[in-house]
Amino acid sequence: MESFEDYIDDPKISGLIENEYVLSTLIKKATNAYEDKIDTWDYPWFISCMINSGLIAVPNKNLIRNIGFGEGATHTSGNIHNERENEEITLPIKHPVFFSIK
């Protein structure tokens, strides 16, 4: 794909979201992020997931610790999720034998 507009117009997106209001809101938010009108990462990430057939791998343990909380935080001041502890991953990683997409 050549440009952001090509991604937004990709039929995979409209094929996954049937509700026109939800689709238009998602596209508007992603476009605003692309044009630096809002400071966010989640809408562009979600669009990317959808274009790549919506397949997302999620570990069964929390592997990260968000240190961006407090008065100087950009987005996460006062968020209760900052108390989640990260966990060590057990090696070797055991990958599922199969997976299904609903």
C-alpha positions, 0 to 999 in steps of 0.5 A: 500500500502506498499511503495512509489513505490506502490503509483506511480504504482497505476493504478488510476494515469495512469488512470487519466492522459492520456498524457504520458509526463505529467504523467512521469513528475508528477511521476519524480517530486513526486519521486524527492520530495520523495527522497529529491532531490527537496524541494516541497510539491505540487507534493506528495500532487497531487499524494495523491489526485489522489490516493484518487480518486481526490476528493478535498474540497475547501472552498469558502473563503481563510482561511489561511494567508501565513506568509512565504514571504520575504528574508528568504523565502524558496519558496515564495520570490517576490510572489504577492499572499502574499497580499491575506487576510484570511477571517473568516468562517461563522459558522455553516458550510453549506455543499452542499446537493450534489456534482458531479464529472466531 
